[in-house]
Amino acid sequence: MKVVRPALDQARTTVVQCPPGMLKEEGRCLPHCSIGHFLQNAQCIACDGSCSSCSGPGRDQCLSCVQPGKVVSRGQCVEQCGHQSFLSNGICHVCPGECERCLPDSPQCETCSQEALFYKGRCLTTCPVGFYSDSQSACRACHPSCDGCKGGGDSNCTSCHGGARLSGGRCRMPCPPGQYLRMDGNCRREFMNSKNCPVITLKAFTKVEIWLCPWLSVLSCGPPDGGQTRCMMCTERHQVPVGPVCKDECGPGRYLDHNICQDCGKGCEVCEGPAVCLRCEPPYVLHNTQCVQTCMQGQFISLEEGMCQDCPENCVRCESVSTCQVCDSETHLLEGQCVQQCGPGHIVEDGVCHGNQFAPVFQVLGEISVTGLGQAAVVSPDLIYVSDEDTAEERLRLYVMETARNGELVKSQWGKDRPLGVEDTFTLQDLREKRIMFKHDPGRTPQGEVKLKVSDGQLFSLTRAVSIQVRSEDPMAVVSKGSFMAKVGLDTQLDSSILDVQSETSAYPVTISVLEGPRYGKLVHKVHKAVVTQFPLGELRSGNIMYRHDGTNSASSDMMVLQLTDGYNVVNLILQAEIREKDSKIPILVTNEMAYVQEKGLVKITVELLEVRSADTGATDQADLIYTLVPSSPENPKEGEILMVVPVPPGGVTPGWQSMKDGQMASPVFRFLQRDVEEGRIWYKNTAGKAGADSFRFEVSDMSVPPNILRGQTFHITIVPSPVAALDPPTLSPDTYLGMTVLENEVAFIGNDVLSYPSPEGSPADIMYRVTEPLGLDEGAIEHVDSPFIMLYRFTQEDIDKENIIYRPPITELGSGSREVQFKFVVTDEETGLRNPETDIYNKDCSS
């Protein structure tokens, strides 16, 4: 047996050829086309969005409609069929040309034009033989004795059946009295006691010769109709002819016309004449004056009344006069009523008002894993958790808020991969059907992230980052600090800064197992609150793994033995915890640099200008430190205002916010987080429009209860009348080497031979170094000679030139060999306000 596998286009990650017997649909191989697609040249092509089935891709090629209550008219989905149409199986059909209007469920005519005559659901120019037109332009049956007539009585005949003769408007028989006309055309006498036929009663005053009447109660009968003799006159005056017999009344389904019982028509139980029904027999119901099984759109079947009744105003489908099911396009359905506006706390979806009090909940449970540089991977629905208390899952949509820097998220649609940009959306069903993929750019880094949020059409979840990890086939390289700081009785977050794997490229994700320890605590999951002994590396990177100390005060350290494996490589290591008492220290102002802004201009307040850190050892809430303007008034700052700047949501600019260019909106704030500064949302806007200086006073608090507060801080802004003249930023001296060798346990000066950025316009005191990534706890410290054992974050070139800056190696012994450590910094010329755009790395080799 030959097995044919789907051929894949590696550039598009979609199927380009399917095995025999399978059909290609939007990059997949399926046994048959799914709903909303039609078959063409062995491919399933998408219908127009309004069609649930179709014969082609056009808007006018629908066979059925997506939206409930809509019907197909000439290939398009509309709310109602026209007056010249009738509905059958959801499709509008054109009425016959002679009809003015059809019945709602069949091509039979309901009304005719003024010139036409109504006859059994048809519109004719003349009534057929045996019928005459009444005053309502309807064809009524002639008296049974007449072949043609101009009225309903036996004296209105215009022509007679074969063998009879017309006399004075009546049809008379050729046989003499006492005989009857046989079917073969011969007259024959019958006796009262004949065994061959029932008694025939003749009355001299009738003057009407008759056909053979089969029942004793029948005085006179007419020619057969459908194989049965029709009674024309009864012996008993109180009886009426009903077909071949006489009865006391016509009974259901018949009406009396010139003393003859005529049929009302199909489904009619009580009527006044042809097409004038008063009550129908089940399953038929009354529509105007005729019986139908399906009412027209905008009506419902009232079983109690046995008739079609109109739905409420603006309702195209209902179950009663007070309960609508589908509204027209001008209104929305709310609790069985059609309304113009849904009102607060509701959203509109497919014409229906849905209660919407709760925003969606969105959590990220894993990472996107791609095997091989430049390859693609399907995004699994198991990576995320989405729920909404009052919105159905199929109505939720995921928005792309920030694209990945190391590739692109794509959606497979109509056989092509369409990149998803900012504000593009996809559904949970797209994830389940494997339509969403991530394609790695081989020229970019293996790590990345894409930011998503979920909307129910009105409210949004928090924006979450989904990590992306690309793995090649290189060996796994574990990076560990070897230790971390923890507090007595508290949780400490473990993340990639403590333990990580670089360049892990195996086809399997890295799993971490606890082989031994910890002795004075345990590892727990941040979200699930459960003890963990094995977890994916992605959970550690996401900050979901916590070390929980048991509160023991006697121990100053703890340790655990961990094992990392990618399914092929195995690495064991020891991770130590240094236990410290709980701290209650106020936050530390790390950076407070002057900002420069033009008159009436804007300047972003970045971490290079303003940054605060928690002073508590091991704190994990650095981004949640809270800035508060003190006082919180329009006079602080005096010459401008502090703005929060965010992207405009899909629903437009939020009330109370001001629209800005590039799809942004802004609102004045008196309180913000360090996270807002780090993510570029805080700006200063000069409103006074004059050069000079401005400032705002603030304090910073942490998340402790009660909070630790750093008070009495001021941020300064210089307002310039025109752009600052172009000056060169500080540059590294050409004869300077960013590195030095230090002996173990020996303090060393950092001199200008290894670190020098001369100022072209000012003095060395204007050259400011700011440490952006300090040394680790086990890597030593940068200190000022006047403040030993206190880690330094800012110093000047003048401090270096005067040998005031020292490096103190870590206390731990290195053993044989050497170790390289580094810290990162930026350099600013305080005179010009210019900053070196590159982050420099300063290396030190610690040798034993």
Buried (B, 14 or more C-beta within 10 A) or exposed (E): EEEEEBEBBEEBBBBEEBEEEBBBBBBBBBEEBEEBBBEEEEBBBBBBEBBBBBBBBEBBBBBBBBEEBBBBBEBBBBBBBEEBBBBBEBBBBBBBEBBBBBBBBBBBBBBBEEEBBBBBBBBBEEBEEBBBBBEEBBBBBBBBBBBBBEBBBBBBBBBBBEBBEBEEBBBBBEBEEEBBBEEEEEBEEBEEEEEEEBEBBBEEEEEBBBBBBBBEBBBBBBBBEEEEBBBBBBBEEEBBBBBBBBBEEBEEBBBBBBBBBBBBBBBBBBBEBBBBBBBBBEEBBBBBBBBBBBBBBBBBBBEEEBBBBEBBEBBBBBEBEEBBBBBBEEBBBBEBBBBEEBEEEBBBBEBBBBBBEEBBEBEBBBBBBBBBBBBBBBBBBEBBEBBBEBBEEEBBBBBBBBBBBBBBBBBBBBBEBEEBEEEBBBBBEBBEBBBBBBBBBEEBEBBBBBBBBBBBBBBBBEBBBBBBBBBBEEEBEBEBBBBBBBBBBBBBBBBBEBBBBEEBBBEBBBBBBBEEBBBBBBBBBBEEEEEBEEBBBBBBBBEBBBBBBEEEEEBEEBBBBBBBBBEEBEBEBBBBBBBBEEBEBBBBBBBBBBBBBBBEBBBBBBBBBBBBBBBBBBBBBBEEBBBBBBEEEEEBBBBBBBBBBBBBBEEEBEEEBEEBEEEBBBEBBBBBBBBBBBEEBBBBBBEBEEEEEBBBBBBBBBEBEEEBBBEEBEBEBBBBEEEEEEEEBBEBEEEBEEBBEBEBEEBBBBBBEBBBBBBEEEEBBBBBBBBBEBBBBBBBBBBBEEEEEEBBBBBBBBBBBBEBBBBBBBEEEBEEEEBEBBBBBBBBBBBBBBBBEEEBEBBBEBBE
